[in-house]
Amino acid sequence: MRLGEEIHGKGLEERIKERVAGKIDVHLGKSGLTESFINEVKNRLEKHNVVKIKVLKSFRKSYTDDVESIAEEIARATSARVYETRGYTIILIKEKQPRKH
């Protein structure tokens, strides 16, 4: 998330704080960005609107891009937004879309 950007959605900010301080939801390992990995992230985003991903050393050995690039790739594949990358940890959020009238 860029500085100054607003977070929308009731309770989303609290869930983000919980995930930042909490345990990892999904590990990205040597299998890589498989369809099942992407589906797992999508499912967790649908259920919680926030997901915390740890990029493991086994994945980093075979993938040359930086963590920010990996985060953007996962965000695109899951229709989410990168909230934060810290070290090898990625936090994605899925904001509720405003209702169309």
N, C-alpha and C positions, 0 to 999 in steps of 0.2 A: 504494500500500500504506500502510496506517495504521501509525504507530509502534507497536511492540510486537507486531505480527502475526507469526506464524511462517511460514516458507517450508517447505513439505514437498516431499519428492521428492529422491532421491539425485542429486546433481550439479546440481540446479536452481539453487542459489545461485551456483555457478560459471558456469553459462551466462548467468545474469542479469548478473553482473559483466562477462562478455565482451561482451554486447550493449550495456551502458551505455557501455563504453569503445570499442566497435567502431563500424563504419559503419552507416548506415541500411539497414534491410531493405526498407521499403515507403514510397513517397511518396504523400501524400494531396494531390492537385492539383485543378485546376478541374473535372474530371469528377465529383468528389465521392464520396459513399458509395454507389458502384454495387455491383451484385451481384458483378461481377468483382473489385472491390477487396476486398469482404468475403471472397470465396472465396480470394483470394490470402493474406489474413491468416490465415484458417482453415488453409490448407495449410501455411503456415510455422509456425503454432502446433503443428499435428500433428507436424511433422517435428522442430522444435527446442524446443518448449514455451515459447519466448520470442520476441517480435518487437518490433522498434524501428521506430516510424512517425514520419516527419517531416511536419508539417502545413505545406504550402507557402503562400506569400503568395497565389497564384492561388485557393486554396480559401478562405482567410480573407477575401478581398474579398467573397465572396458568402454567407458563412455567419456569422451574427451571434452564435452561442453561443461561450462560452469554451472553451479547450482541454480543461479537465476534463470539460465536458459532452460534447464530441466523443469523448473517451476512453471515457466511460461508455457512450455510444451504440455505439461499435465493440465494446466488451467485451460488451455484451448481445447484439449480433448474432453474435458469434463464440464465445459461451459461455466467455469468458476473464475475467481479473481485471486491473484496472488496477494495475500495480506502482508506476508513477511517471509524473508529467508534469513536464517541466522545459523551460521556455520553450515552444517549439512542437514538442517531441519527446515522444512517448508510448511507454511500454514496457508491453506486455501480457504476462501469463504465463498459461499453462494448466497447472494442476497435475494430476498423475495422481490419479484418483479412487481412494479406498481400495477394495480388493476386498471384496465382500460374501460372508460365509460362510454 
